Amino acid sequence: MNFVDNVEISAKAGRGGDGKMSFRREIFVAKGGPDGGDGGHGGDIIFRASRNQDTLTTFRYQKEIRAEDGQPGDRRRKHGKTGQDLIVDVPVGTVVSDESDQVLADLTKDGQVETVLRGGNGGFGNAHFVSSTRQAPNFAEKGEPGEAKTLKLEIKMIADVALVGLPNAGKSTFLARVSNASPEIANYPFTTLTPNLGVADIDKSSSLLIADIPGLISGAAEGKGLGHDFLRHIERTKVVLHLIDAYSDDVAKSYQTVRDELIAYSPKLAKKTEVISLTKIEGLDSEIIDDEIASLKKVAKKGTRIEPISSASGQGINDLLYTLKDLVSKANAKKPARKPEEELVVLKITDTKDAWKLTKDKDVYIIRGDSIERFARRTDFNNEQGLNRLKDIMRRLGIMHELRRKKVQAGDKVQIGVDPSNTFKY
């Protein structure tokens, strides 16, 4: 199966069902009155994190998803059926955002569910509008359209430790040695074409989730090689483990190449706790190993642990795993730093749902506002009684008063929202 970790899809929640306009007509029942039922609500689009999913391949071929529409109301005040929610299973670690990169859901735990798009409300049937002054309403509401957006799905692996290094640094061999993963291993660059996850058991009570990121090369942050496509997967990790081939011509340069690419991709990555490990030390003299460690200390951050290992013989593996365990535990125990009080931004929550704005475009007066646009979407502009109800709502919101103040003349066009079909003559 191909590994797909970044897709863009079109999503639409269900439309609400239309309300029914009908009057009760039965033998021996005179003037039965309005009995039109309400429409059902449209289904929501819900994303659910599942550990049984590990790729977004499904969405490579299914570029459009939509929830079920609500059913229209019926006679005898029968309520239309609510549309079924669409539940979309995605891998744990998936981030869902919209076209403006606003994050709508960050699914970090198995079974976590988030409603991303809401279905439209069903329209009211004419039975809903009966009152002391309106005995026989001859109109019903339309159902609201469901929310529709282009969604970006992106997997960011949730691992304790990320393995980084140049191609052939020994990442896959190390992961295969310490965990249950079975990555492809061969003696040529870019053996690993996709990120691999493995669980390393440290002792009976603890383990580490380790991610092997495909090899980085110089210029990866600008899109060269393979590593750039997968750098996002180490953004959540607690510790970065740099693996350096002990047989490299210049181990310090190898380390610096990878670190420079991490900084270029995201300065935050450079601040993560890191460990450097010399690999493939079997057969090397201790003096050579000591010289290479000394060379690495000159370029590494102060206090960085440098541990030589051999995945083939197992030399140094246990010590490295316990080091990683301790560093991950310390990272988990850290509390997020609180910003100084003067830097805290306090957002005041205000109720703006009834707010509106009146503008003029050529010969059309345009009204924008969440509440009034919602009522307009539910109104049949070809039904005089329904349109009169909308005008009553506009009076209560002060819109009609503002139109008079702007000296709107009889016959002028008034449009609500961006849809030209929601237009009437004043």
C-alpha positions in Angstrom: 0.0 0.0 0.0 1.3 3.5 -0.9 2.0 5.8 2.0 0.0 9.0 1.6 0.2 11.5 4.4 -1.0 14.8 2.9 -4.2 15.1 0.8 -6.8 17.8 -0.1 -10.5 16.9 -0.4 -13.8 18.5 -0.9 -16.3 18.0 1.9 -19.9 18.9 2.3 -22.3 18.3 5.2 -25.9 17.3 4.5 -28.6 19.8 3.5 -31.6 20.3 5.8 -34.9 19.0 4.5 -37.5 21.5 3.4 -40.5 22.1 5.6 -43.9 21.0 4.3 -46.7 23.4 3.4 -50.0 21.5 3.7 -53.5 21.8 5.2 -55.4 19.0 6.9 -58.2 17.8 4.6 -60.3 14.9 5.7 -63.9 13.9 5.4 -66.1 15.4 8.1 -63.2 17.6 9.3 -63.9 21.2 8.2 -61.1 23.7 8.2 -58.6 21.2 9.6 -55.8 23.8 9.6 -52.1 23.7 8.6 -50.4 20.4 9.3 -47.1 20.7 7.4 -44.2 19.0 9.2 -40.6 20.2 9.7 -37.7 19.0 7.5 -34.9 16.8 9.0 -31.5 18.2 9.8 -28.6 17.4 7.4 -25.9 15.0 8.6 -22.6 16.3 10.0 -19.1 15.3 8.8 -17.2 13.8 11.7 -13.5 12.7 11.7 -12.4 9.9 14.0 -8.9 8.9 14.9 -8.2 5.2 14.5 -5.1 3.2 15.2 -6.2 0.8 12.6 -5.5 3.4 9.9 -2.0 4.3 8.9 -2.3 6.2 5.7 -4.6 8.6 3.8 -4.5 6.5 0.6 -8.3 6.2 0.4 -8.5 10.0 -0.2 -6.1 9.9 -3.1 -8.9 8.4 -5.2 -12.0 9.7 -3.2 -11.6 13.4 -3.5 -15.1 14.3 -2.4 -17.1 13.3 0.7 -20.5 14.4 1.8 -23.0 13.5 4.5 -26.6 12.6 3.9 -29.2 15.2 3.4 -32.2 15.6 5.7 -35.6 14.5 4.4 -38.4 17.0 3.8 -41.3 17.2 6.2 -44.7 15.7 5.3 -48.4 16.1 6.0 -49.9 15.5 9.4 -46.9 17.3 11.0 -44.6 14.4 10.2 -41.0 15.4 10.8 -38.5 14.6 8.0 -35.8 12.0 8.7 -32.5 13.4 9.9 -29.6 12.8 7.5 -27.0 10.3 8.7 -23.7 11.7 9.9 -20.6 10.7 7.9 -17.9 9.3 10.1 -14.5 9.4 8.5 -11.7 7.2 10.0 -8.2 8.7 9.7 -4.8 7.7 11.3 -4.0 9.0 14.8 -2.0 12.2 14.4 -4.1 13.6 11.5 -4.6 17.3 11.4 -7.6 18.7 9.6 -7.5 22.3 8.3 -9.4 24.5 5.9 -8.3 26.5 2.9 -7.0 29.3 5.1 -4.9 26.8 7.2 -7.2 27.2 10.2 -7.0 24.0 12.1 -10.4 22.4 12.5 -9.4 19.2 14.3 -6.2 17.7 15.7 -6.8 14.0 16.3 -4.1 12.9 18.7 -5.8 10.0 20.5 -7.3 6.7 19.3 -11.0 7.0 19.2 -11.1 10.8 19.4 -13.9 12.3 17.3 -14.4 15.8 16.1 -17.2 17.4 14.2 -15.7 19.3 11.4 -18.7 20.4 9.3 -22.2 20.9 10.5 -25.3 19.8 8.6 -27.9 22.4 7.7 -31.0 22.7 9.9 -34.3 21.5 8.5 -36.9 24.1 7.5 -40.1 24.6 9.5 -43.4 23.4 8.1 -46.3 25.8 7.9 -47.8 24.2 11.1 -44.9 25.8 13.0 -46.1 29.3 12.2 -49.6 29.2 13.5 -50.3 32.0 15.9 -53.3 34.1 17.2 -52.7 36.5 14.3 -51.7 34.0 11.7 -54.3 31.2 11.6 -53.5 29.8 8.1 -49.9 30.3 7.2 -49.5 29.6 3.5 -45.7 29.2 3.5 -42.9 26.9 4.8 -39.2 27.2 5.2 -36.5 25.7 3.0 -33.8 23.6 4.6 -30.4 25.2 5.1 -27.4 24.0 3.1 -24.8 22.1 5.0 -21.3 23.6 5.5 -19.0 22.9 2.6 -15.2 23.4 2.6 -12.0 22.2 1.0 -10.2 20.3 3.7 -6.5 19.6 4.0 -5.6 16.3 5.8 -2.1 15.9 7.1 -0.6 13.1 9.2 1.9 14.2 11.8 3.1 11.1 13.5 2.9 11.0 17.3 6.2 9.3 18.4 8.4 9.6 21.4 11.7 9.5 19.4 12.4 10.5 15.8 15.3 8.9 13.9 17.1 11.3 11.5 20.3 11.1 9.5 21.8 11.0 6.1 20.9 8.0 3.8 22.5 4.8 4.9 23.1 6.1 8.5 21.7 2.9 9.9 18.2 4.1 10.9 16.2 1.2 9.5 18.7 -1.3 11.0 18.5 0.3 14.4 14.7 0.4 14.3 14.5 -3.3 13.3 17.0 -4.2 16.1 15.1 -2.4 18.9 11.4 -2.7 17.9 8.8 -4.8 16.2 9.1 -2.9 13.0 10.2 -4.6 9.8 11.6 -1.8 7.6 13.3 -2.6 4.2 17.0 -2.6 4.6 19.6 -2.4 1.8 23.0 -0.9 1.0 21.9 1.9 -1.2 20.5 5.5 -0.6 16.8 6.0 0.1 16.0 2.4 1.1 13.3 3.9 3.3 10.7 5.6 1.2 8.1 6.1 3.8 8.2 6.8 7.6 8.2 3.6 9.7 7.0 3.3 13.3 8.2 0.8 15.8 7.7 0.1 19.5 10.8 -0.5 21.5 10.3 -2.3 24.9 12.7 -0.9 27.4 11.6 -3.0 30.4 8.4 -4.6 31.6 6.7 -1.3 32.5 7.9 1.1 29.7 8.4 1.4 26.0 9.2 4.0 23.3 7.4 4.7 20.1 10.1 5.4 17.5 9.7 6.9 14.0 12.2 6.3 11.3 12.2 9.3 8.9 13.5 8.8 5.3 17.1 10.1 4.8 17.8 13.8 4.6 20.3 15.3 2.2 21.6 18.9 1.9 18.8 21.0 0.5 16.0 18.8 1.9 14.2 21.8 3.3 14.0 23.2 -0.2 12.5 20.0 -1.5 15.5 18.0 -2.5 15.6 14.2 -1.7 12.9 12.5 0.3 13.2 13.8 3.8 11.5 17.1 3.2 8.2 15.4 2.6 8.3 13.7 6.0 9.9 16.3 8.3 6.4 17.2 9.6 6.4 13.8 11.3 9.0 14.8 13.8 7.2 18.0 14.9 5.4 16.2 17.7 8.3 14.0 18.9 9.9 14.6 22.3 13.5 13.6 21.4 15.4 13.6 18.1 18.0 10.9 17.7 20.7 11.8 15.1 22.3 8.6 13.7 25.8 9.2 12.2 27.6 6.6 10.2 31.0 6.1 11.9 32.5 5.3 8.5 31.5 8.8 7.2 34.4 10.9 5.9 33.5 13.7 8.2 31.1 12.8 11.0 30.8 16.4 12.2 29.8 17.5 8.7 27.3 14.7 8.4 25.6 15.8 11.7 25.7 19.5 10.7 24.1 18.8 7.3 21.1 17.1 9.0 20.8 19.7 11.7 20.9 22.6 9.2 18.0 21.0 7.3 15.9 20.7 10.5 16.6 24.4 11.3 15.7 25.4 7.8 12.4 23.5 7.9 11.4 24.8 11.4 13.5 26.5 14.0 11.3 24.8 16.7 12.9 21.5 15.7 16.3 22.8 16.5 15.2 23.3 20.1 14.0 19.8 20.7 16.0 17.5 23.0 18.5 15.5 20.9 20.9 12.6 21.2 23.7 11.8 18.8 24.6 8.2 18.1 27.6 6.9 16.1 26.5 3.7 14.3 28.3 0.7 12.8 31.1 0.9 15.4 31.7 -2.9 15.3 35.4 -3.5 14.4 36.5 0.1 15.0 39.3 0.9 17.4 38.3 2.7 20.6 40.7 5.5 19.7 38.9 6.2 16.4 35.6 6.2 18.2 36.9 8.6 20.8 38.2 11.0 18.1 34.9 11.0 16.3 33.0 11.7 19.5 35.4 14.6 20.2 34.7 15.9 16.7 31.0 15.8 17.2 31.2 17.6 20.6 32.6 20.6 18.8 29.5 21.1 16.7 26.7 19.7 18.9 24.7 21.7 21.4 26.2 21.9 24.8 25.2 18.9 27.0 24.1 16.7 24.1 24.6 13.0 24.8 26.8 11.2 22.3 26.6 7.4 22.4 28.3 4.9 20.0 26.3 1.8 19.1 26.3 -1.2 16.8 22.9 -2.4 15.7 24.6 -5.5 14.2 26.3 -6.7 17.5 24.0 -4.9 20.0 26.8 -2.9 21.5 25.6 0.2 23.3 21.9 -0.4 22.3 20.6 -0.9 25.9 22.4 2.2 27.2 21.0 4.3 24.4 17.5 3.1 25.0 17.6 4.0 28.7 19.0 7.4 27.8 16.1 8.0 25.4 13.6 6.8 28.0 14.9 9.2 30.6 14.9 12.2 28.2 11.4 11.4 27.0 10.2 11.2 30.6 11.7 14.6 31.4 10.2 16.1 28.2 6.8 14.7 29.2 7.1 16.1 32.7 7.9 19.6 31.5 5.0 22.1 31.8 4.5 24.6 29.0 6.2 27.9 29.8 3.6 30.6 30.7 4.0 33.9 28.9 4.5 37.0 31.0 1.2 38.6 32.1 1.8 41.6 30.0 2.0 39.4 26.9 -1.2 37.6 27.4 -3.8 38.4 24.9 -7.4 38.4 26.3 -10.1 37.8 23.7 -13.5 39.2 24.7 -16.4 37.0 23.6 -19.2 39.1 22.1 -22.5 38.0 20.7 -22.4 39.1 17.0 -24.9 36.6 15.5 -27.5 39.4 15.0 -25.0 41.9 13.7 -25.4 43.1 10.0 -23.9 45.5 7.5 -25.6 47.4 4.7 -23.7 48.3 1.5 -24.6 49.3 -2.0 -23.2 47.8 -5.2 -24.4 49.7 -8.3 -28.2 49.6 -8.0 -28.4 46.8 -5.4 -28.5 47.2 -1.6 -26.7 44.3 -0.1 -27.2 43.1 3.5 -24.6 40.8 5.2 -24.9 39.2 8.6 -24.9 35.7 10.0 -28.4 35.7 11.4 -30.2 37.5 8.6 -28.5 35.4 5.9 -29.5 32.3 7.7 -33.1 33.4 7.6 -32.8 34.3 4.0 -31.5 30.8 3.1 -34.6 29.3 4.6 -37.0 31.7 2.8 -38.8 31.0 -0.4 -38.5 34.4 -2.1 -41.3 33.5 -4.5 -43.8 33.1 -1.7 -45.3 36.4 -0.6 -46.2 35.3 3.0 -42.7 33.8 3.5 -41.1 37.0 2.2 -43.3 39.1 4.5 -42.1 37.0 7.5 -38.5 37.7 6.4 -39.3 41.5 6.3 -40.8 41.2 9.8 -37.5 39.8 11.0 -35.6 42.6 9.2 -37.7 45.1 11.1 -36.9 43.6 14.4 -33.2 43.7 13.6 -33.4 47.3 12.5 -32.6 46.7 8.9 -35.8 48.1 7.4 -35.3 51.3 9.4 -31.7 51.6 8.0 -33.0 51.1 4.5 -35.5 54.0 5.0 -32.7 56.1 6.4 -30.7 55.4 3.2 -33.7 56.7 1.3 -34.3 53.4 -0.5 -37.1 53.8 -3.0 -40.0 51.5 -3.8 -38.8 49.0 -6.4 -35.1 49.2 -5.5 -33.4 45.8 -5.2 -32.4 44.4 -1.8 -30.1 41.4 -1.7 -29.3 39.4 1.4 -26.0 37.7 1.4 -23.9 36.8 -1.7 -26.6 34.8 -3.5 -28.3 36.9 -6.1 -31.4 34.7 -5.9 -32.0 36.0 -2.4 -33.2 39.4 -3.8 -36.5 41.2 -3.5 -37.9 44.6 -4.5 -38.3 47.1 -1.6 
